[in-house]
């Protein structure tokens, strides 16, 4: 099965019928439209196959063959049943699937068939996926299984309902904008995940909004940790795998533009900074002129300058942090996740998280030309969300100082009673002495 066929696994029976040569595209479109019209009025919905049968596009034998092939494709990987497609990248296609033996939903990543022909690449990919499965951290996507089935190589990890930060940025809705408090929460959690991996000398190599996933509680889960490191792997003949860049030029460190195989803590710090620049301001750090490849443009372009003074929605400390992660000179960036974590620990939050104070709102701004040179202008609202001090995932605690230096109500009553009693005794002694 080629890449096109693999991408159709999640689709309706019509795509299967086209692949099998039993229907053409016009018939599939007609049957689909008829199905939608019928299901708008019928109490019992009709399937695509049933409508195609009624229209004479398929006979009973053809329909049975289509249904059998669809089931086979959904069970392409033994032990899993594919439900829907999530997305497709340069290395693999990711599906929402059910792991049948464990009765749990998973994200099933299937390596593109064009890459499966290189045994060195496949071995490295599976080895990386198995290594990631051994990570156990609240901010790292948990891997479950990796291997080969029916000629396809796969990696299964936990399925997250919250989707990715990239999904929210793509929607462009007001509620997808993030306050500084929420951004710092995400940044702390991502840094904690990188620090956990860095302690065993594993670097990410492809940090971007698409690899920052959200769980049901709105916490960051870092995906693809370690796996993209094989993207720059060279074949036994010394030729780079075609079409692969370890980290996209939108988020890659300057030193990676000419050395895509270079991955270390400093390159991860830059990609993290570029990612949070995008999340903060709603635009990528670099936009090439029309017709100019971004990687080529970046070899001469500097990061758009932006004000490091406090502005509405962002503090000077936050802007300075993003600026430092995006330094062209690696030596001027945070040296590693631990150093970044130390800097993040110094931030003091004063607002409450949206999750604990529903409905709290404030406004912020996209940097204008004075803040981000030549990139964007205008305003958008942001939901004010700061880290929840009670959250178990919170990497950096804030010391609660409520009531420090104040007497408790009980103690105040006791002191008042003693003073009143002493006053009464003194008055009685005075009265007796005069009597």
C-alpha positions in Angstrom: 0.0 0.0 0.0 1.5 3.4 -0.9 1.4 6.6 1.1 -1.9 7.7 -0.5 -3.5 4.4 0.3 -2.3 4.7 3.9 -3.7 8.2 4.3 -7.1 6.8 3.3 -7.4 4.3 6.1 -9.5 6.7 8.2 -11.8 7.8 5.4 -15.3 6.6 4.5 -16.1 3.5 2.5 -16.1 5.7 -0.7 -12.3 6.0 -0.6 -12.0 2.3 -0.3 -14.3 1.8 -3.2 -12.2 4.2 -5.3 -9.0 2.4 -4.4 -10.6 -1.0 -5.4 -11.8 0.4 -8.7 -15.5 -0.2 -7.8 -16.6 3.4 -7.9 -15.3 6.7 -9.4 -15.0 10.0 -7.7 -18.2 11.4 -9.2 -20.2 8.4 -7.9 -18.6 8.7 -4.4 -19.5 12.5 -4.2 -23.1 11.8 -5.4 -23.5 8.9 -2.9 -22.1 11.0 -0.1 -24.4 13.9 -0.8 -27.4 11.6 -1.0 -26.4 10.0 2.3 -26.3 13.4 4.0 -29.7 14.4 2.6 -31.3 11.1 3.7 -29.8 11.2 7.2 -31.1 14.7 7.7 -34.7 13.3 7.7 -34.4 9.6 8.6 -34.6 8.4 12.1 -32.2 5.5 11.4 -29.0 6.8 9.6 -27.9 5.2 6.4 -24.3 4.2 5.8 -22.4 5.2 2.7 -22.4 1.6 1.5 -26.2 1.3 1.9 -26.8 4.5 -0.2 -24.3 3.4 -2.8 -26.2 0.1 -3.0 -29.6 1.8 -3.4 -28.2 4.0 -6.2 -26.8 1.1 -8.0 -23.2 2.2 -7.7 -22.3 -1.0 -5.8 -23.9 -4.5 -5.8 -24.1 -6.8 -2.8 -20.8 -8.5 -3.7 -19.0 -5.2 -4.2 -20.4 -3.7 -0.9 -19.2 -6.8 1.0 -15.8 -6.5 -0.5 -15.6 -2.8 0.4 -16.6 -3.4 4.0 -14.1 -6.2 4.4 -11.3 -4.1 3.0 -12.3 -1.2 5.2 -12.1 -3.4 8.3 -8.8 -4.8 7.1 -7.4 -1.3 6.8 -8.7 -0.3 10.2 -6.8 -3.4 11.6 -3.7 -2.6 9.7 -1.6 -2.9 12.8 -2.3 -6.1 14.7 -3.9 -5.4 18.0 -5.1 -1.9 17.1 -8.2 -0.6 15.4 -7.9 2.8 13.7 -10.7 5.3 14.4 -9.7 8.5 12.7 -6.7 10.4 11.4 -5.0 13.0 13.6 -2.4 14.4 11.2 0.6 13.6 9.0 4.2 14.9 9.1 7.5 14.2 7.4 8.1 11.0 9.2 4.8 9.4 10.0 1.0 9.6 9.9 -0.7 9.7 13.3 -4.1 8.1 13.9 -6.6 8.0 16.7 -6.9 4.3 17.4 -8.0 1.7 20.0 -5.5 -0.7 21.5 -7.7 -3.7 21.6 -5.7 -5.8 24.2 -5.8 -2.9 26.7 -9.1 -1.5 25.7 -7.7 2.1 25.6 -7.5 4.9 23.2 -4.0 5.7 21.8 -2.3 7.9 19.2 -0.9 5.4 16.7 2.0 6.8 14.7 2.8 4.8 11.5 6.0 5.4 9.7 5.6 6.4 6.0 6.2 3.4 3.8 8.8 5.3 1.7 11.0 5.4 4.8 10.5 1.8 5.8 12.8 0.6 3.0 15.8 1.9 4.9 16.7 -0.7 7.6 19.1 1.6 9.4 16.5 4.3 9.6 13.8 1.9 10.8 16.1 0.4 13.5 16.9 3.8 14.8 13.3 4.9 14.7 12.1 1.9 16.7 15.0 2.2 19.1 14.1 5.8 19.8 10.4 5.0 20.2 11.2 2.3 22.7 13.5 4.6 24.6 10.8 7.2 24.9 8.4 4.6 26.2 10.6 4.3 29.3 10.1 7.9 30.2 7.7 8.5 33.1 7.0 12.1 33.7 3.8 14.1 34.1 4.8 16.5 31.3 6.0 13.9 28.7 3.7 11.9 26.5 3.7 8.3 27.7 4.8 5.8 25.1 3.1 2.4 25.1 4.3 0.2 22.3 6.5 0.2 19.2 7.3 -2.4 16.5 6.4 -3.8 13.1 3.1 -5.3 11.9 2.1 -6.3 8.4 5.1 -4.5 6.9 4.4 -1.2 8.7 6.4 0.3 11.6 4.5 2.0 14.3 4.7 3.7 17.7 1.7 3.9 20.0 1.5 6.6 22.8 -1.2 8.1 25.0 -4.0 9.9 23.3 -4.7 13.4 24.5 -8.1 15.0 24.1 -6.7 18.6 24.3 -4.9 18.4 21.0 -1.8 20.5 20.4 -1.0 24.2 20.9 -0.6 24.4 17.1 -4.2 23.4 16.7 -5.3 26.3 18.9 -3.0 28.7 17.1 -4.4 27.6 13.8 -8.0 28.2 14.9 -7.2 31.8 15.7 -10.0 32.1 18.1 -10.0 34.7 20.9 -10.1 32.1 23.6 -7.0 30.4 22.2 -4.8 33.4 23.1 -2.7 33.0 26.2 -1.9 35.3 29.1 1.6 35.6 30.5 0.6 33.5 33.5 -0.6 30.7 31.2 2.5 31.0 29.0 4.8 30.7 32.1 2.9 27.7 33.3 3.4 26.0 29.9 7.0 27.1 29.7 7.7 25.7 33.2 6.1 22.4 32.3 7.9 22.0 29.0 11.2 22.9 30.7 10.6 20.3 33.4 10.0 17.7 30.7 13.2 18.7 28.9 15.2 18.7 32.1 14.0 15.2 32.9 15.2 14.0 29.4 18.4 16.1 29.5 19.4 14.3 32.7 19.8 11.1 30.6 21.4 13.0 27.7 18.3 12.9 25.5 17.5 16.1 23.6 14.4 16.9 21.7 15.6 18.4 18.4 12.1 19.5 17.1 10.4 21.7 19.6 7.4 23.4 18.0 3.8 24.2 18.9 2.7 20.9 17.3 4.7 18.9 19.8 3.2 20.6 22.8 0.0 18.7 23.6 -2.6 19.4 26.3 -4.2 16.8 28.6 -7.7 17.0 29.9 -6.6 19.3 32.8 -4.8 21.8 30.5 -1.3 20.7 31.3 1.5 20.4 28.8 2.6 17.0 27.5 5.8 17.1 25.4 5.5 14.8 22.4 8.1 13.3 20.0 10.8 13.5 22.6 13.9 11.8 21.1 12.1 10.3 18.0 12.9 13.3 15.6 16.6 12.8 16.4 16.7 10.1 13.7 15.4 12.5 11.1 18.9 13.6 10.1 20.2 10.0 10.1 22.3 9.1 7.1 22.0 5.9 5.2 24.8 3.4 4.9 25.8 5.0 1.6 26.4 8.3 3.4 23.5 10.1 1.7 21.1 12.1 3.8 17.5 10.9 3.9 15.6 12.9 1.2 13.3 15.7 2.3 14.3 15.7 6.0 15.2 18.6 8.2 15.5 17.7 11.9 13.9 20.9 13.0 11.9 23.1 10.7 13.4 26.5 9.7 10.5 28.2 11.5 11.9 27.1 14.9 15.5 25.9 14.2 18.5 27.5 15.8 20.7 29.5 13.4 23.5 26.9 13.7 21.1 24.2 12.6 20.4 25.8 9.3 23.7 24.5 7.9 24.0 21.6 10.3 20.5 20.0 10.6 22.0 17.0 12.4 23.2 19.3 15.3 21.1 18.8 18.4 22.1 19.9 21.9 20.6 21.8 24.9 21.4 25.1 23.3 19.5 24.3 20.1 16.6 23.1 22.1 16.6 26.4 24.1 16.4 28.4 20.8 13.6 26.3 19.4 11.7 26.6 22.7 12.1 30.4 22.6 10.9 30.5 19.0 8.0 28.3 19.9 6.9 30.6 22.7 7.5 33.7 20.6 4.9 32.2 18.2 2.5 31.3 21.0 2.9 34.7 22.7 2.6 37.0 19.7 0.5 34.8 17.4 3.1 35.0 14.6 6.2 33.0 13.8 9.5 34.8 14.5 10.4 34.8 10.8 8.3 35.3 7.6 10.2 35.1 4.3 9.3 37.3 1.4 7.2 35.7 -1.2 9.2 33.2 -3.4 12.1 33.0 -1.0 12.6 29.8 0.9 12.5 30.4 4.7 15.7 28.6 5.4 17.6 30.7 2.8 16.0 33.9 4.2 17.0 33.1 7.7 20.7 32.9 6.8 20.7 36.6 6.4 17.8 37.8 8.6 18.0 38.7 12.2 15.2 38.1 14.7 12.8 41.0 14.5 13.6 43.4 17.4 11.0 43.8 20.1 10.8 46.1 23.0 12.1 44.6 26.3 10.1 47.2 28.3 7.0 46.0 30.1 3.9 46.4 27.9 0.3 45.5 28.4 -0.1 41.8 28.7 3.7 41.0 29.0 6.2 41.9 31.7 9.7 43.1 31.0 11.0 39.9 32.7 9.0 37.7 30.4 10.1 39.5 27.2 13.7 39.4 28.3 13.5 35.7 28.8 12.2 35.1 25.3 14.8 37.4 23.9 17.6 35.5 25.7 16.4 32.1 24.4 16.5 33.6 20.9 20.1 34.8 21.0 22.0 34.1 17.8 25.1 33.2 19.9 24.5 29.9 21.7 26.7 31.0 24.5 24.3 33.8 25.4 21.2 31.5 25.7 20.3 29.6 28.8 22.9 26.8 28.8 20.4 24.0 29.4 16.9 23.3 30.8 18.2 23.5 34.4 19.5 27.0 34.0 16.2 28.0 32.4 14.3 26.4 35.2 16.3 28.5 37.7 15.3 31.6 35.9 11.6 30.6 35.7 11.6 29.9 39.5 12.2 33.6 40.1 9.0 34.7 38.5 6.3 35.7 41.0 2.7 35.2 39.9 0.1 37.5 41.3 -3.0 36.4 39.4 -5.2 33.3 39.6 -5.4 30.6 37.0 -8.5 30.5 34.8 -9.0 26.9 36.0 -9.4 28.0 39.6 -11.1 31.4 39.0 -13.6 30.9 36.1 -14.5 33.9 34.1 -11.6 36.1 35.1 -10.5 38.1 32.0 -8.0 40.7 31.1 -6.7 42.1 27.8 -3.3 42.0 26.2 -1.8 43.1 23.0 0.1 41.6 20.0 3.3 43.6 19.8 2.9 46.5 17.4 5.7 47.7 15.0 7.5 49.2 18.0 7.5 45.8 19.7 8.0 43.3 16.9 9.6 45.0 14.0 7.6 44.6 10.8 5.7 41.6 12.0 2.3 42.4 13.2 0.0 45.1 14.7 -3.3 45.2 16.4 -4.8 43.9 19.5 -6.4 40.7 20.7 -7.9 39.7 24.0 -6.2 37.2 26.3 -7.6 35.1 29.1 -5.7 35.8 32.3 -4.4 32.5 33.5 -1.6 32.1 36.0 -0.2 28.9 37.5 -2.4 27.2 40.0 -0.4 27.0 43.3 -2.3 23.9 44.3 -1.5 21.9 41.1 0.6 18.8 41.7 2.3 19.3 38.3 3.6 22.7 39.3 7.4 22.5 39.1 8.0 25.7 41.1 6.1 26.5 44.3 5.2 29.9 45.5 5.5 30.4 49.2 2.2 31.4 50.7 2.5 34.3 53.1 -1.1 34.7 54.1 -1.4 35.8 57.7 2.3 36.2 58.4 2.8 38.6 61.3 -1.0 38.8 62.2 -2.6 37.5 65.4 -5.3 35.0 65.0 -8.9 35.8 66.0 -8.8 33.5 68.9 -5.6 35.0 70.2 -7.1 38.5 69.9 -10.1 37.5 72.0 -7.9 36.1 74.7 -5.7 39.2 74.9 -8.9 41.3 75.0 -10.3 39.2 77.9 -7.1 39.5 79.9 -7.0 43.3 79.5 -10.7 43.6 80.5 -10.1 41.4 83.6 -7.1 43.4 84.8 -9.1 46.6 84.4 -11.9 45.2 86.5 -9.5 44.2 89.3 -7.9 47.6 89.4 -11.3 49.3 89.7 -12.3 47.0 92.6 -9.0 47.7 94.5 -9.5 51.5 94.0 -13.1 51.2 95.3 -12.0 49.2 98.4 -9.1 51.6 99.2 -11.5 54.5 99.2 -14.1 52.7 101.3 
